[in-house]
Amino acid sequence: MKTGKTLCFVVTSLALACAQAAPDIQTTLFLGNNTQGIATDPALAKAYVTNFDDHTVSAIDMQTLTVVATINVAPHPRRVIADSATSFVYVTNSNTPGTVTLIKGLNVGSSLNPLIGTIPVGDDPRGLGSNFLIGQVYVSNFADNSVSVISTATNSVVATIPTGTAPLAPNSNDVMKKMYVVNSGDNTVSVIDEQALAVIKTIPVGQGPINASIDAEHDKVYVNNATDRTISVISSATDTVIATLPSGAGGTGNTANFRDDQRRLPSGLFAQCRRPPPRSCRVPSRIPTCRPSLPTAA
């Protein structure tokens, strides 16, 4: 997706797990080139989409379903996450050296500048995770084999934690205060204690792990092994693989984490992007509420 424009459908991630009709398309929004990530702030009713090739972030009003701002950020914005409590938006910029762009959501659409600045992190930051309950944002540095920990109180890096090779998206079990980072280069998952800020275990999984979905209610982690076409099921209580399930061909990511806010709020939205043109973002007219059916693991 280096050239051309992007056709981006915005749907609820949980719609795929519901036994009901697909959500209706309510409108189409035109965004930038090569959309990479999406985050929502339910408190401000705004969504943020990164446009990798344009070096911008599109801000969407979820009430009026319009693009209210296009924010110029550092080059190559990839992943994005929003903190509803502070209205700060964090965007990884996949460069060497790497940075995280900081946006103030309250300023979007006003006379104030929403761009606050950048936070230096490791080389080629790819993924973002968070545990806002303890005020931390986690950035996986793909080329540095590390995770940068940002304090939301100071918006500065408070720790850099070594991981396995080529780490991708970090995902948090907020209840157990554990971060799970898939390492695509050595087929492992690094488990980070979010209070000690240290790796407490490295778990071997299948070939080509891409992402991990957290089910905090059942203390399980589901790791998508794209090369193996399998799912490694990890027990968060023991941090061991308790089952390996077959999956289909072609998957490169997980649709969602199983969290209460994503069953009730639009924060379960995700972008499913493809070409050819025109670049656009389709918004469903209703948000299905359902409880996902979880695989049974021995």
TORNU-972565 format. One record per residue (C-alpha): residue in one letter; x, y, z. Coordinates in nm, 2 decimals. Layout:
! TORNU-972565
@vexti:A&u:X&v:Y&w:Z
...
This chain:
! TORNU-972565
@vexti:M&u:0.00&v:0.00&w:0.00
@vexti:K&u:0.28&v:0.24&w:-0.08
@vexti:T&u:0.10&v:0.40&w:-0.37
@vexti:G&u:-0.25&v:0.47&w:-0.47
@vexti:K&u:-0.53&v:0.56&w:-0.24
@vexti:T&u:-0.71&v:0.37&w:0.04
@vexti:L&u:-1.06&v:0.24&w:0.07
@vexti:C&u:-1.13&v:0.21&w:0.44
@vexti:F&u:-1.44&v:0.05&w:0.59
@vexti:V&u:-1.50&v:0.14&w:0.96
@vexti:V&u:-1.70&v:-0.14&w:1.13
@vexti:T&u:-1.73&v:-0.27&w:1.48
@vexti:S&u:-1.48&v:-0.54&w:1.56
@vexti:L&u:-1.74&v:-0.73&w:1.75
@vexti:A&u:-1.98&v:-0.74&w:1.46
@vexti:L&u:-1.77&v:-1.03&w:1.32
@vexti:A&u:-1.85&v:-1.23&w:1.64
@vexti:C&u:-2.22&v:-1.16&w:1.65
@vexti:A&u:-2.49&v:-1.38&w:1.51
@vexti:Q&u:-2.67&v:-1.10&w:1.33
@vexti:A&u:-2.67&v:-0.91&w:1.01
@vexti:A&u:-2.37&v:-0.69&w:0.92
@vexti:P&u:-2.41&v:-0.32&w:1.03
@vexti:D&u:-2.56&v:-0.08&w:0.78
@vexti:I&u:-2.33&v:0.17&w:0.61
@vexti:Q&u:-2.44&v:0.51&w:0.71
@vexti:T&u:-2.19&v:0.74&w:0.54
@vexti:T&u:-1.86&v:0.75&w:0.36
@vexti:L&u:-1.57&v:0.97&w:0.48
@vexti:F&u:-1.27&v:1.06&w:0.26
@vexti:L&u:-0.93&v:1.03&w:0.44
@vexti:G&u:-0.56&v:1.05&w:0.36
@vexti:N&u:-0.34&v:0.79&w:0.18
@vexti:N&u:-0.25&v:0.45&w:0.33
@vexti:T&u:-0.45&v:0.46&w:0.65
@vexti:Q&u:-0.28&v:0.25&w:0.91
@vexti:G&u:-0.46&v:0.28&w:1.25
@vexti:I&u:-0.77&v:0.40&w:1.42
@vexti:A&u:-0.86&v:0.50&w:1.78
@vexti:T&u:-1.17&v:0.65&w:1.94
@vexti:D&u:-1.23&v:0.88&w:2.23
@vexti:P&u:-1.58&v:0.82&w:2.35
@vexti:A&u:-1.57&v:1.11&w:2.59
@vexti:L&u:-1.51&v:1.36&w:2.31
@vexti:A&u:-1.69&v:1.15&w:2.05
@vexti:K&u:-1.40&v:1.17&w:1.82
@vexti:A&u:-1.21&v:0.91&w:1.61
@vexti:Y&u:-0.85&v:0.94&w:1.49
@vexti:V&u:-0.71&v:0.78&w:1.17
@vexti:T&u:-0.35&v:0.78&w:1.08
@vexti:N&u:-0.26&v:0.84&w:0.71
@vexti:F&u:0.09&v:0.69&w:0.67
@vexti:D&u:0.19&v:0.83&w:0.33
@vexti:D&u:0.04&v:1.18&w:0.39
@vexti:H&u:0.21&v:1.22&w:0.74
@vexti:T&u:-0.13&v:1.33&w:0.88
@vexti:V&u:-0.40&v:1.22&w:1.12
@vexti:S&u:-0.77&v:1.26&w:1.03
@vexti:A&u:-1.00&v:1.36&w:1.32
@vexti:I&u:-1.36&v:1.25&w:1.29
@vexti:D&u:-1.66&v:1.37&w:1.48
@vexti:M&u:-1.86&v:1.06&w:1.56
@vexti:Q&u:-2.18&v:1.25&w:1.62
@vexti:T&u:-2.19&v:1.43&w:1.29
@vexti:L&u:-1.98&v:1.17&w:1.10
@vexti:T&u:-1.76&v:1.43&w:0.94
@vexti:V&u:-1.39&v:1.49&w:0.92
@vexti:V&u:-1.33&v:1.79&w:1.14
@vexti:A&u:-0.96&v:1.83&w:1.11
@vexti:T&u:-0.65&v:1.69&w:0.93
@vexti:I&u:-0.35&v:1.72&w:1.16
@vexti:N&u:0.00&v:1.74&w:1.03
@vexti:V&u:0.23&v:1.51&w:1.24
@vexti:A&u:0.58&v:1.37&w:1.21
@vexti:P&u:0.65&v:1.14&w:0.91
@vexti:H&u:0.50&v:0.80&w:0.88
@vexti:P&u:0.23&v:0.79&w:1.14
@vexti:R&u:0.13&v:0.42&w:1.20
@vexti:R&u:-0.06&v:0.33&w:1.52
@vexti:V&u:-0.27&v:0.55&w:1.74
@vexti:I&u:-0.43&v:0.53&w:2.08
@vexti:A&u:-0.65&v:0.78&w:2.28
@vexti:D&u:-0.67&v:0.84&w:2.65
@vexti:S&u:-1.03&v:0.96&w:2.72
@vexti:A&u:-0.94&v:1.08&w:3.08
@vexti:T&u:-0.68&v:1.33&w:2.95
@vexti:S&u:-0.79&v:1.37&w:2.58
@vexti:F&u:-0.43&v:1.30&w:2.48
@vexti:V&u:-0.38&v:1.11&w:2.16
@vexti:Y&u:-0.06&v:0.91&w:2.10
@vexti:V&u:0.07&v:0.83&w:1.75
@vexti:T&u:0.37&v:0.62&w:1.66
@vexti:N&u:0.60&v:0.76&w:1.38
@vexti:S&u:0.78&v:0.47&w:1.22
@vexti:N&u:1.12&v:0.62&w:1.16
@vexti:T&u:1.48&v:0.59&w:1.28
@vexti:P&u:1.51&v:0.74&w:1.53
@vexti:G&u:1.15&v:0.69&w:1.63
@vexti:T&u:0.90&v:0.93&w:1.79
@vexti:V&u:0.55&v:0.94&w:1.93
@vexti:T&u:0.34&v:1.24&w:1.83
@vexti:L&u:0.13&v:1.39&w:2.11
@vexti:I&u:-0.21&v:1.54&w:2.02
@vexti:K&u:-0.45&v:1.72&w:2.25
@vexti:G&u:-0.80&v:1.61&w:2.15
@vexti:L&u:-0.98&v:1.89&w:2.32
@vexti:N&u:-0.80&v:2.14&w:2.09
@vexti:V&u:-0.92&v:1.96&w:1.77
@vexti:G&u:-1.16&v:2.18&w:1.58
@vexti:S&u:-1.08&v:2.48&w:1.79
@vexti:S&u:-0.85&v:2.78&w:1.75
@vexti:L&u:-0.59&v:2.61&w:1.96
@vexti:N&u:-0.31&v:2.40&w:1.81
@vexti:P&u:-0.39&v:2.03&w:1.88
@vexti:L&u:-0.03&v:1.93&w:1.81
@vexti:I&u:0.16&v:1.93&w:2.14
@vexti:G&u:0.49&v:1.78&w:2.03
@vexti:T&u:0.68&v:1.46&w:2.00
@vexti:I&u:0.83&v:1.21&w:2.25
@vexti:P&u:1.15&v:1.03&w:2.15
@vexti:V&u:1.14&v:0.65&w:2.16
@vexti:G&u:1.33&v:0.36&w:2.00
@vexti:D&u:1.39&v:0.29&w:1.64
@vexti:D&u:1.10&v:0.21&w:1.40
@vexti:P&u:0.82&v:0.21&w:1.66
@vexti:R&u:0.54&v:-0.01&w:1.52
@vexti:G&u:0.28&v:-0.08&w:1.79
@vexti:L&u:0.10&v:0.09&w:2.08
@vexti:G&u:-0.06&v:-0.04&w:2.39
@vexti:S&u:-0.18&v:0.11&w:2.72
@vexti:N&u:-0.29&v:0.06&w:3.07
@vexti:F&u:-0.45&v:0.39&w:3.14
@vexti:L&u:-0.56&v:0.27&w:3.49
@vexti:I&u:-0.20&v:0.30&w:3.60
@vexti:G&u:-0.11&v:0.58&w:3.35
@vexti:Q&u:0.11&v:0.40&w:3.11
@vexti:V&u:0.15&v:0.38&w:2.73
@vexti:Y&u:0.37&v:0.11&w:2.57
@vexti:V&u:0.55&v:0.15&w:2.24
@vexti:S&u:0.71&v:-0.15&w:2.06
@vexti:N&u:1.03&v:-0.05&w:1.89
@vexti:F&u:1.06&v:-0.29&w:1.60
@vexti:A&u:1.43&v:-0.22&w:1.51
@vexti:D&u:1.55&v:-0.18&w:1.87
@vexti:N&u:1.39&v:-0.50&w:2.01
@vexti:S&u:1.25&v:-0.30&w:2.30
@vexti:V&u:0.94&v:-0.14&w:2.45
@vexti:S&u:0.93&v:0.22&w:2.56
@vexti:V&u:0.71&v:0.30&w:2.85
@vexti:I&u:0.55&v:0.65&w:2.85
@vexti:S&u:0.40&v:0.80&w:3.17
@vexti:T&u:0.07&v:0.98&w:3.09
@vexti:A&u:0.14&v:1.20&w:3.39
@vexti:T&u:0.45&v:1.35&w:3.24
@vexti:N&u:0.43&v:1.23&w:2.87
@vexti:S&u:0.79&v:1.12&w:2.89
@vexti:V&u:0.96&v:0.78&w:2.86
@vexti:V&u:1.02&v:0.63&w:3.21
@vexti:A&u:1.16&v:0.30&w:3.11
@vexti:T&u:1.29&v:0.11&w:2.80
@vexti:I&u:1.25&v:-0.27&w:2.84
@vexti:P&u:1.44&v:-0.52&w:2.62
@vexti:T&u:1.21&v:-0.78&w:2.44
@vexti:G&u:1.25&v:-1.05&w:2.18
@vexti:T&u:1.33&v:-0.98&w:1.82
@vexti:A&u:1.11&v:-0.75&w:1.61
@vexti:P&u:0.84&v:-0.68&w:1.86
@vexti:L&u:0.49&v:-0.58&w:1.73
@vexti:A&u:0.18&v:-0.48&w:1.91
@vexti:P&u:0.19&v:-0.47&w:2.29
@vexti:N&u:-0.14&v:-0.56&w:2.46
@vexti:S&u:-0.23&v:-0.52&w:2.83
@vexti:N&u:-0.42&v:-0.73&w:3.08
@vexti:D&u:-0.51&v:-0.43&w:3.29
@vexti:V&u:-0.65&v:-0.64&w:3.58
@vexti:M&u:-0.33&v:-0.85&w:3.62
@vexti:K&u:-0.11&v:-0.55&w:3.52
@vexti:K&u:0.07&v:-0.76&w:3.26
@vexti:M&u:0.18&v:-0.66&w:2.91
@vexti:Y&u:0.20&v:-0.92&w:2.63
@vexti:V&u:0.43&v:-0.83&w:2.34
@vexti:V&u:0.45&v:-1.06&w:2.04
@vexti:N&u:0.80&v:-1.09&w:1.89
@vexti:S&u:0.77&v:-1.17&w:1.52
@vexti:G&u:1.14&v:-1.23&w:1.47
@vexti:D&u:1.19&v:-1.52&w:1.72
@vexti:N&u:0.83&v:-1.65&w:1.76
@vexti:T&u:0.79&v:-1.57&w:2.12
@vexti:V&u:0.58&v:-1.35&w:2.35
@vexti:S&u:0.74&v:-1.13&w:2.61
@vexti:V&u:0.54&v:-1.09&w:2.93
@vexti:I&u:0.61&v:-0.76&w:3.11
@vexti:D&u:0.52&v:-0.68&w:3.47
@vexti:E&u:0.37&v:-0.33&w:3.43
@vexti:Q&u:0.46&v:-0.23&w:3.79
@vexti:A&u:0.81&v:-0.37&w:3.80
@vexti:L&u:0.86&v:-0.26&w:3.43
@vexti:A&u:1.06&v:-0.58&w:3.35
@vexti:V&u:1.01&v:-0.89&w:3.14
@vexti:I&u:0.91&v:-1.17&w:3.38
@vexti:K&u:0.87&v:-1.45&w:3.12
@vexti:T&u:0.93&v:-1.53&w:2.75
@vexti:I&u:0.68&v:-1.77&w:2.60
@vexti:P&u:0.75&v:-1.97&w:2.28
@vexti:V&u:0.45&v:-1.97&w:2.04
@vexti:G&u:0.39&v:-2.06&w:1.67
@vexti:Q&u:0.56&v:-1.93&w:1.36
@vexti:G&u:0.51&v:-1.57&w:1.26
@vexti:P&u:0.32&v:-1.42&w:1.56
@vexti:I&u:0.15&v:-1.09&w:1.47
@vexti:N&u:-0.08&v:-0.99&w:1.75
@vexti:A&u:-0.22&v:-1.09&w:2.09
@vexti:S&u:-0.58&v:-1.04&w:2.20
@vexti:I&u:-0.64&v:-1.03&w:2.57
@vexti:D&u:-0.95&v:-1.18&w:2.74
@vexti:A&u:-0.90&v:-1.05&w:3.10
@vexti:E&u:-1.23&v:-1.19&w:3.21
@vexti:H&u:-1.11&v:-1.55&w:3.15
@vexti:D&u:-0.74&v:-1.49&w:3.20
@vexti:K&u:-0.65&v:-1.59&w:2.85
@vexti:V&u:-0.44&v:-1.45&w:2.57
@vexti:Y&u:-0.49&v:-1.54&w:2.20
@vexti:V&u:-0.18&v:-1.51&w:1.98
@vexti:N&u:-0.23&v:-1.51&w:1.60
@vexti:N&u:0.05&v:-1.71&w:1.43
@vexti:A&u:0.02&v:-1.60&w:1.07
@vexti:T&u:0.28&v:-1.83&w:0.92
@vexti:D&u:0.16&v:-2.14&w:1.11
@vexti:R&u:-0.21&v:-2.05&w:1.06
@vexti:T&u:-0.27&v:-2.13&w:1.42
@vexti:I&u:-0.38&v:-1.95&w:1.74
@vexti:S&u:-0.17&v:-2.00&w:2.06
@vexti:V&u:-0.39&v:-1.98&w:2.37
@vexti:I&u:-0.19&v:-1.86&w:2.68
@vexti:S&u:-0.31&v:-1.88&w:3.04
@vexti:S&u:-0.25&v:-1.54&w:3.20
@vexti:A&u:-0.24&v:-1.72&w:3.54
@vexti:T&u:0.06&v:-1.94&w:3.45
@vexti:D&u:0.19&v:-1.76&w:3.14
@vexti:T&u:0.21&v:-2.09&w:2.95
@vexti:V&u:0.05&v:-2.21&w:2.62
@vexti:I&u:-0.24&v:-2.43&w:2.71
@vexti:A&u:-0.38&v:-2.49&w:2.36
@vexti:T&u:-0.29&v:-2.44&w:1.99
@vexti:L&u:-0.59&v:-2.40&w:1.77
@vexti:P&u:-0.61&v:-2.40&w:1.39
@vexti:S&u:-0.70&v:-2.09&w:1.20
@vexti:G&u:-0.77&v:-1.99&w:0.84
@vexti:A&u:-0.52&v:-1.87&w:0.58
@vexti:G&u:-0.43&v:-1.51&w:0.52
@vexti:G&u:-0.50&v:-1.36&w:0.86
@vexti:T&u:-0.24&v:-1.11&w:0.98
@vexti:G&u:-0.40&v:-0.96&w:1.29
@vexti:N&u:-0.66&v:-0.99&w:1.56
@vexti:T&u:-0.99&v:-0.81&w:1.54
@vexti:A&u:-1.03&v:-0.70&w:1.90
@vexti:N&u:-0.95&v:-0.75&w:2.26
@vexti:F&u:-1.24&v:-0.88&w:2.47
@vexti:R&u:-1.30&v:-0.59&w:2.70
@vexti:D&u:-1.61&v:-0.45&w:2.85
@vexti:D&u:-1.58&v:-0.10&w:2.71
@vexti:Q&u:-1.55&v:-0.25&w:2.36
@vexti:R&u:-1.88&v:-0.43&w:2.41
@vexti:R&u:-2.07&v:-0.11&w:2.50
@vexti:L&u:-1.89&v:0.18&w:2.34
@vexti:P&u:-1.77&v:0.27&w:1.99
@vexti:S&u:-1.42&v:0.21&w:2.12
@vexti:G&u:-1.45&v:-0.13&w:1.95
@vexti:L&u:-1.43&v:0.03&w:1.61
@vexti:F&u:-1.14&v:-0.07&w:1.38
@vexti:A&u:-1.04&v:0.00&w:1.03
@vexti:Q&u:-1.02&v:-0.26&w:0.76
@vexti:C&u:-0.84&v:-0.10&w:0.47
@vexti:R&u:-0.79&v:-0.20&w:0.12
@vexti:R&u:-0.73&v:-0.06&w:-0.23
@vexti:P&u:-0.83&v:0.05&w:-0.50
@vexti:P&u:-0.95&v:0.42&w:-0.48
@vexti:P&u:-1.12&v:0.62&w:-0.38
@vexti:R&u:-0.99&v:0.65&w:-0.02
@vexti:S&u:-1.29&v:0.66&w:0.21
@vexti:C&u:-1.42&v:0.55&w:0.55
@vexti:R&u:-1.76&v:0.39&w:0.58
@vexti:V&u:-1.94&v:0.42&w:0.91
@vexti:P&u:-2.21&v:0.18&w:1.03
@vexti:S&u:-2.54&v:0.33&w:1.15
@vexti:R&u:-2.56&v:0.10&w:1.45
@vexti:I&u:-2.31&v:-0.05&w:1.69
@vexti:P&u:-2.40&v:-0.41&w:1.77
@vexti:T&u:-2.37&v:-0.51&w:2.14
@vexti:C&u:-2.29&v:-0.87&w:2.20
@vexti:R&u:-2.07&v:-1.10&w:2.40
@vexti:P&u:-1.81&v:-1.27&w:2.18
@vexti:S&u:-1.80&v:-1.65&w:2.17
@vexti:L&u:-1.46&v:-1.76&w:2.30
@vexti:P&u:-1.28&v:-2.07&w:2.18
@vexti:T&u:-1.28&v:-2.35&w:2.44
@vexti:A&u:-0.93&v:-2.43&w:2.55
@vexti:A&u:-0.83&v:-2.74&w:2.75
